[in-house]
Amino acid sequence: MLLPTTIVGSYPQPDWLIDRPTLSTRPPPRVRAKELWRVAPEFLEEAQNDATLLAIRAQESAGIDIVTDGEMRRESYSNRFATALEGLDIGNPAVVPSRSGKPDLVPRVIGPLRRKHPVEVEDVKFLRANTTRKIKITVPGPFTMAMQAKDFHYGDDAKMAMAYAACVNDEIRDLVAAGADYVQIDEPYMQARADQARAFGVAALDRALEGVNVPTIIHLCFGYAALVKNKPPGYAFLTELEPSRVQQVSIETAQPNLDLSVLKQMPSKMIVLGVIDLGSNEIETPGVVAARIERALPHVAAERIVVAPDCGLKYLPRDVAYRKICAMVAGTKIVREKLEKR
């Protein structure tokens, strides 16, 4: 399909499931934050299943081509997987600077990192059983998890990142076996810690993708729009991904008004083009969406573009998120029809 549509991963969780006011006033948790859930533990899995069905149906109703589970079971994009590994002390968190420089509570790495069990396999199975469309699942990236932890074992951030990468690789292989059509790795810290990313980020990414036989995506962002208002017009780390194993690169272009000429430097990659501004509750018109897509066409062929929001929809009101993805689909249709007439 020309210009397929997807979301980056998350969809807004219902207010009856999670404490959204508290969620929106604190940084994304790196350790567990079970106090965010509004549902008693014995009913939580059923409630998360119900919320996942709502997220799936919203995407289908809007016309999204590649659907996700909406990440309804997660307190943040990273902590569900990151805190499930062996070798961590999450009961006595350490403090490190966040990407914005503020203190952040993170797991302490006190031994060899190993995946004790599959973390998201049942999520994929549930998603696969409840839609006939192509499905995507997301996992946190090894570089980002290494930046969101404090090392008391490896003595070297690169070694720690490679250990995280082995855990991610084990998980991805199981996710593919469970039915995932696409797997996305979330690596926001590659943009935030560009020098370290250049030193060992691509090596960790490639290790995480060893032997993976479905299309893979890396998502880079400047941070959730609800938490980061002023975004630069360019990435500190992006074109360095060109020689990597990953096939698709997911970027923000709407809110930061990214200079898209940089895409010419990644000729082998599909581009997941962010065209929905998540820094505003204003609903884009289909024409605005179409213009944002067309802005990329001088720099990357339409056959290499997947259309998406800038980042996860997690912090938007649910009605706003739904109307925005409907506009995204409608705007994509405008461009698709223009291109098909040529």
C-alpha positions in Angstrom: 0.0 0.0 0.0 1.2 3.5 -0.8 1.5 5.7 2.3 0.3 3.2 4.9 -0.8 4.7 8.2 0.1 3.7 11.8 0.5 5.2 15.3 3.8 5.4 17.0 2.6 3.0 19.8 0.6 4.5 22.6 -3.0 5.5 22.6 -4.6 7.4 25.5 -5.5 5.1 28.4 -9.1 5.6 29.8 -9.5 7.6 33.0 -11.1 4.6 34.6 -7.9 2.6 34.1 -5.1 5.0 35.0 -4.8 8.2 37.0 -4.2 10.5 34.0 -3.9 13.8 36.0 -1.1 12.3 38.0 0.4 10.7 34.9 0.5 14.0 33.1 2.2 15.9 35.9 5.2 13.6 36.5 8.0 12.3 34.2 7.5 8.9 32.6 8.4 6.4 35.3 11.6 4.4 35.0 10.8 2.1 38.0 7.4 0.8 38.7 4.5 3.2 39.4 1.7 0.8 40.4 -0.1 3.6 42.3 -1.1 5.0 38.9 -3.6 2.2 38.3 -7.2 2.9 39.3 -8.3 -0.7 39.2 -7.7 -3.2 41.9 -4.9 -5.7 41.1 -7.2 -8.7 40.9 -9.2 -6.9 38.1 -6.4 -5.1 36.4 -5.6 -7.6 33.6 -9.3 -7.7 32.6 -9.5 -4.0 32.6 -6.4 -3.7 30.5 -7.8 -6.2 28.0 -11.0 -4.0 27.8 -8.9 -0.9 27.3 -6.8 -2.6 24.6 -9.9 -3.6 22.7 -11.1 0.1 22.8 -7.7 1.2 21.5 -7.8 -1.4 18.7 -11.3 -0.5 17.6 -10.5 3.3 17.7 -7.6 2.7 15.3 -9.7 0.5 13.0 -12.6 2.9 13.0 -10.2 5.8 12.1 -8.9 3.7 9.2 -5.3 3.0 10.5 -3.6 0.4 8.5 -1.0 -0.9 11.0 -2.5 -1.1 14.5 -0.9 -1.4 17.9 -2.2 -2.5 21.3 -2.1 1.2 22.4 0.3 0.2 25.2 -2.7 0.1 27.6 -0.8 -2.2 30.0 2.2 0.2 30.5 2.9 2.9 33.0 5.4 4.3 30.6 6.8 3.2 27.2 9.9 1.6 28.9 9.4 0.6 32.5 7.2 -2.5 31.9 10.0 -4.3 30.0 12.9 -2.6 31.7 11.9 -3.6 35.2 11.2 -7.2 34.3 14.8 -8.1 33.8 17.1 -10.1 36.1 20.1 -8.2 37.5 18.2 -5.1 38.7 17.4 -3.7 42.0 14.2 -1.7 41.5 13.2 -1.5 45.2 16.2 0.8 45.9 16.3 3.1 42.9 19.2 5.3 42.1 19.0 8.9 40.9 20.4 10.0 37.5 19.8 13.1 35.4 16.8 12.8 33.1 17.1 13.9 29.4 16.0 17.3 30.6 18.6 17.3 33.4 16.1 16.8 36.3 16.6 14.0 38.9 15.2 10.7 37.7 14.6 7.6 39.8 16.0 4.6 37.9 16.8 0.9 38.4 20.2 -0.1 39.8 22.0 -2.6 37.7 23.6 -4.9 40.3 24.3 -8.1 38.3 24.2 -9.6 34.8 21.2 -8.5 32.8 19.0 -11.4 31.6 15.4 -11.7 30.4 13.7 -13.9 32.9 10.6 -14.5 30.8 8.8 -13.1 27.8 7.2 -9.8 28.8 5.0 -8.7 25.9 4.2 -12.0 24.1 0.7 -12.2 25.5 0.1 -8.6 24.4 0.9 -9.6 20.8 -1.3 -12.7 21.0 -4.2 -10.6 22.3 -3.7 -8.0 19.6 -3.4 -10.6 16.9 -6.6 -12.4 18.1 -8.6 -9.1 18.0 -7.8 -7.6 14.6 -7.3 -8.7 11.0 -5.0 -5.8 10.2 -1.2 -5.7 10.2 0.0 -5.3 13.8 3.0 -3.6 15.4 4.4 -4.0 18.9 6.9 -1.7 20.6 9.8 -2.4 22.9 12.2 0.0 24.7 15.6 0.2 23.1 18.8 -1.0 24.7 20.6 2.4 24.5 17.6 4.2 26.2 17.3 1.6 28.9 21.0 1.9 29.6 20.6 5.6 30.0 17.7 5.1 32.3 19.6 2.9 34.7 22.6 3.3 37.1 25.4 0.8 36.6 26.8 -1.0 39.7 28.0 -4.1 37.8 29.4 -3.6 34.3 31.7 -0.7 34.8 31.1 0.5 31.3 27.9 1.9 29.7 28.6 0.3 26.3 28.8 -3.2 27.9 25.6 -2.5 29.8 23.9 -1.4 26.6 25.0 -4.6 24.8 23.6 -6.7 27.7 20.3 -4.8 27.4 20.4 -5.5 23.6 20.7 -9.2 24.2 17.6 -9.1 26.3 15.7 -7.0 23.7 16.7 -9.5 21.0 15.4 -12.4 23.0 12.1 -10.5 23.4 11.8 -9.5 19.8 12.3 -13.0 18.5 9.4 -14.2 20.7 7.2 -11.3 19.6 7.7 -12.2 16.0 7.0 -15.9 16.7 3.8 -14.8 18.5 2.5 -13.0 15.4 4.0 -9.4 15.3 4.1 -8.1 11.7 6.3 -5.1 12.7 8.5 -4.5 15.8 9.4 -0.9 16.9 12.3 -0.1 19.2 11.8 3.2 21.1 15.2 5.1 21.4 14.5 8.7 22.5 17.7 8.9 24.4 19.8 8.6 21.2 18.6 12.1 20.4 19.2 13.3 23.9 22.6 11.7 24.4 24.0 11.9 20.9 27.7 11.6 21.7 27.2 8.3 23.6 24.8 7.1 20.9 27.5 7.7 18.3 29.9 5.7 20.4 27.8 2.6 20.9 24.1 3.2 20.1 24.1 1.6 16.7 26.1 -1.4 17.8 23.5 -2.0 20.6 20.6 -1.5 18.1 22.1 -4.0 15.6 22.6 -6.5 18.4 19.0 -6.2 19.4 17.9 -6.8 15.8 20.1 -9.9 15.1 18.2 -12.6 13.3 14.9 -10.6 13.2 13.0 -11.4 10.0 10.1 -8.8 10.1 10.3 -5.1 9.3 11.7 -3.2 12.2 11.4 0.5 13.2 13.3 2.8 15.5 11.5 5.7 17.0 13.5 8.8 17.8 11.8 11.8 19.4 12.4 14.9 21.4 10.1 13.8 24.2 6.3 13.8 24.8 4.8 17.0 23.7 2.8 17.3 26.9 6.2 17.4 28.8 8.5 19.1 26.2 7.2 22.2 24.6 10.2 23.7 22.7 11.6 21.4 20.2 14.6 22.0 17.9 14.3 22.0 14.1 16.8 19.1 13.7 18.0 15.9 15.3 21.3 15.7 17.0 21.4 12.0 16.1 19.7 10.6 13.0 21.7 10.0 9.8 24.0 7.8 11.9 21.3 5.2 11.6 21.8 4.8 7.8 24.2 1.8 8.1 22.2 0.1 10.8 20.1 -3.0 10.5 16.8 -1.2 11.2 14.6 -0.8 8.2 12.4 2.1 9.2 13.1 5.4 11.1 10.2 7.1 12.9 10.7 10.8 13.4 8.8 14.0 14.5 8.3 16.6 11.8 5.0 18.4 12.7 5.6 20.1 16.1 9.3 20.8 15.5 8.8 21.7 11.8 11.8 19.5 11.0 14.1 20.4 8.1 13.3 17.4 5.9 16.3 17.7 3.6 18.1 15.5 6.1 16.1 12.6 4.8 18.2 12.5 1.6 21.0 11.2 3.8 19.1 8.0 4.6 18.4 6.5 1.2 18.0 2.9 2.4 15.5 3.6 5.1 11.7 3.8 5.1 10.6 7.0 6.9 7.8 6.9 9.4 6.8 10.5 9.0 5.3 12.3 12.0 2.6 14.6 10.7 0.4 15.2 13.7 1.4 17.8 16.2 0.8 16.4 19.7 1.7 19.8 21.4 -1.8 21.1 20.7 -5.3 19.8 21.1 -6.3 21.6 17.9 -7.4 19.1 15.3 -5.5 19.3 12.0 -7.5 19.5 8.9 -6.9 16.8 6.3 -5.4 19.6 4.1 -2.8 20.4 6.8 -1.9 16.7 7.1 -1.6 16.4 3.3 0.7 19.4 3.2 2.9 18.0 5.9 3.2 14.7 3.9 3.9 16.6 0.6 6.6 18.6 2.3 8.7 15.4 2.5 8.2 14.3 -1.1 11.1 16.3 -2.6 13.4 14.5 -0.2 12.1 10.9 0.0 9.9 8.9 -2.4 6.3 8.3 -1.4 7.0 4.6 -1.6 9.3 4.9 1.3 6.9 6.8 3.6 4.7 5.5 6.4 2.4 8.2 7.9 2.1 8.5 11.7 1.7 11.1 14.5 4.9 12.7 15.8 5.1 10.5 18.9 2.8 8.4 21.2 -0.7 9.7 21.7 -0.7 8.7 25.4 -1.1 12.2 26.9 -3.8 13.5 24.7 -7.5 13.5 25.6 -9.1 10.4 24.0 -11.5 12.3 21.8 -8.7 14.6 20.6 -6.5 11.6 19.8 -9.2 9.9 17.9 -10.1 13.0 15.8 -6.4 13.6 15.1 -5.8 10.1 13.7 -9.0 10.4 11.6 -7.7 13.6 10.1 -4.3 11.9 9.6 -6.0 9.1 7.6 -8.1 11.6 5.6 -5.1 13.7 4.8 -3.1 10.7 3.7 -5.9 9.7 1.4 -5.7 13.1 -0.3 -2.0 12.6 -1.1 -2.4 8.9 -2.0 -5.1 9.8 -4.6 -3.0 12.6 -6.0 0.0 10.3 -6.5 -2.1 7.5 -7.9 -3.4 9.8 -10.6 0.1 10.7 -11.9 
